[in-house]
Amino acid sequence: MTRPLLAAAALFALAGCNARDDGNGSTVLSIDRNAVEAGASRIRVITRVQHRVELGALMLRTALRIDVEDNGSGVPEALRDRLFLPLVTGKSEGTGFGLATTLAIVESHGGGMRFQSESGRSVFSLFLAL
């Protein structure tokens, strides 16, 4: 998939909810970029409405859920507890700002994120209040 197509898919997924990022779908593109850098050959974006979402202390009555699933190498175990913190990266050329920025954008719209990862499969879920 090309970058413009991923951006279009991200903007389509965000249409109709109260969340906007910088206007080019960068929240989903950041996760897609990480998947490609982790060796993914397949990335799937799945959207749906979910009710009663609990994200720690945050409770969303109705949310748009955007799952970005890939078949890359997965998130290293040593990074999983700190993955969304700034400056945390497993890449030699990484800055550690991609996921931290993505989370900040999602949280600024009253949403949240979570992820599941194992070797050969990762799913990053974004939850945005509707």
C-alpha positions in Angstrom: 0.0 0.0 0.0 1.3 3.5 -0.7 1.5 6.3 1.7 -1.3 8.4 0.1 -3.6 5.4 0.3 -2.8 4.8 3.9 -3.4 8.5 4.7 -6.7 8.3 2.9 -7.8 5.2 4.8 -6.8 6.9 8.1 -8.8 10.1 7.3 -11.8 8.0 6.3 -11.6 6.1 9.6 -11.5 9.4 11.5 -14.4 10.9 9.6 -17.5 11.4 11.7 -15.8 11.3 15.1 -14.6 14.3 17.1 -11.0 13.5 16.6 -8.6 15.1 14.2 -4.9 14.9 14.0 -2.6 17.1 11.9 -4.8 16.6 8.9 -2.9 13.8 7.1 -3.7 10.7 9.1 -0.4 10.8 11.0 -1.7 8.8 14.0 -2.3 5.7 11.9 0.6 6.4 9.6 3.1 6.4 12.5 1.9 2.9 13.5 2.0 1.7 9.9 5.6 3.1 9.5 6.7 1.1 12.6 5.1 -2.0 11.3 7.0 -1.7 8.0 10.3 -1.1 9.9 9.6 -4.2 11.9 9.4 -6.3 8.7 5.7 -6.4 8.1 4.6 -7.5 4.7 0.9 -7.1 5.6 -0.8 -4.3 7.4 -4.6 -4.3 8.0 -6.7 -1.4 9.3 -10.0 -2.4 10.9 -12.5 0.1 12.2 -15.6 -0.5 14.3 -17.8 1.1 16.9 -17.3 -0.2 20.4 -19.4 0.5 23.5 -18.2 0.8 27.1 -14.5 1.0 26.6 -12.3 1.1 29.7 -8.8 2.5 29.3 -7.4 2.6 32.8 -9.4 5.4 34.6 -10.9 6.5 31.3 -14.4 5.2 30.4 -15.7 5.8 26.9 -19.4 5.2 26.4 -19.1 4.9 22.7 -15.9 4.9 20.7 -14.5 4.5 17.3 -12.0 1.7 17.5 -9.2 1.6 14.9 -7.1 -1.5 15.0 -3.8 -1.5 13.0 -2.7 -5.1 12.7 0.6 -6.3 11.2 2.7 -9.4 10.7 6.0 -7.8 11.6 8.5 -9.0 14.2 6.5 -7.7 17.2 7.4 -5.3 20.0 10.5 -6.4 22.0 9.5 -7.6 25.5 11.9 -5.2 27.1 10.1 -2.2 25.6 6.5 -3.2 26.2 6.0 -1.5 29.5 7.5 1.8 28.3 6.5 1.8 24.7 4.4 5.0 24.7 7.0 7.1 26.6 9.0 9.7 24.7 12.5 8.7 23.7 11.8 5.0 24.0 12.8 3.1 20.8 14.1 -0.2 19.7 15.4 1.2 16.4 19.0 2.3 15.9 17.8 5.3 13.9 14.6 5.9 15.9 13.8 9.0 17.9 11.2 7.5 20.2 8.7 10.2 19.5 6.3 8.4 17.0 4.1 6.4 19.4 4.4 9.1 22.2 3.1 11.7 19.7 0.4 9.4 18.5 -0.8 8.7 22.0 -0.8 12.5 22.8 -2.9 13.2 19.8 -5.4 10.5 20.6 -5.5 11.6 24.3 -6.0 15.2 23.3 -9.3 14.1 21.8 -10.4 12.2 24.9 -9.3 8.8 23.7 -6.7 6.2 24.4 -4.6 3.4 23.0 -3.5 -0.1 23.8 -1.6 -2.8 22.0 -1.0 -6.6 21.9 2.2 -8.0 20.4 3.9 -11.3 19.9 6.3 -12.6 17.3 4.7 -12.3 13.9 1.7 -10.2 15.0 1.0 -6.9 16.6 -2.3 -5.0 17.0 -2.4 -1.3 18.0 -5.8 -0.2 19.0 -6.8 3.5 19.0 -10.1 4.5 20.7 -11.7 7.8 19.9 -14.8 9.1 21.6 -17.9 9.4 19.4 
